[in-house]
Amino acid sequence: MVALAFCHPVVDMTMSDTDLIHYIYIILPLKEQFERDPYGLTQTELDLLNAHHQLTIELKKAGSEWPSDDP
């Protein structure tokens, strides 16, 4: 498990290795591309960013951690 601080240094969410890899190699590049050229993303990419955003909001409201696939 790896703990990351998102946007706000007070927020601490724990991610599994799989979630961390997904975040680094898929979500971060899409976020950067969205900031540079939001109209350049496909609907699927936008849906993925939206789903990640909604999950983050739900987890913050619940005060829980990222779902983990670790046993």
C-alpha positions in Angstrom: 0.0 0.0 0.0 1.1 3.5 -0.8 -0.4 6.7 0.7 -0.8 9.7 -1.6 -1.8 13.2 -0.8 -4.2 14.6 -3.5 -4.4 18.3 -4.3 -4.9 19.2 -0.7 -2.1 18.1 1.8 -4.7 17.2 4.5 -6.4 14.5 2.4 -4.8 11.1 2.7 -6.1 8.2 0.7 -4.4 4.8 0.6 -4.2 3.0 -2.8 -3.2 -0.5 -3.7 -0.3 -1.0 -6.1 -2.7 -1.7 -8.9 -4.7 1.5 -8.2 -1.5 3.5 -8.0 -0.3 2.2 -11.4 -3.7 2.9 -12.9 -3.6 6.5 -11.5 0.0 7.2 -12.6 -0.2 5.8 -16.1 -3.9 6.4 -17.1 -5.5 9.1 -14.9 -2.7 11.6 -14.6 -1.9 11.8 -18.3 -5.6 12.2 -19.1 -5.9 15.0 -16.5 -2.9 16.7 -18.1 -4.3 16.3 -21.6 -7.7 17.6 -20.4 -6.1 20.7 -19.0 -4.2 21.4 -22.2 -6.9 20.4 -24.7 -10.2 19.4 -23.2 -11.8 19.0 -26.7 -9.1 16.5 -27.7 -10.3 13.8 -25.4 -12.7 11.0 -26.6 -16.0 10.4 -24.8 -14.5 7.2 -23.3 -11.6 9.1 -21.9 -13.9 11.8 -20.5 -16.1 9.0 -19.0 -13.0 7.5 -17.3 -12.0 10.8 -15.8 -15.5 11.4 -14.6 -15.8 8.0 -13.0 -12.5 8.5 -11.2 -13.6 11.9 -10.0 -16.9 10.5 -8.8 -15.2 7.7 -6.9 -12.8 10.2 -5.3 -15.7 12.3 -4.1 -17.7 9.3 -2.7 -14.6 8.1 -0.9 -13.9 11.5 0.6 -17.5 11.8 1.8 -17.5 8.3 3.3 -14.1 8.9 4.9 -12.9 5.6 3.6 -9.9 4.4 1.7 -9.5 3.3 -1.9 -10.8 -0.1 -2.7 -8.0 -2.6 -2.4 -7.5 -5.9 -4.3 -4.9 -7.0 -1.8 -5.9 -10.0 0.3 
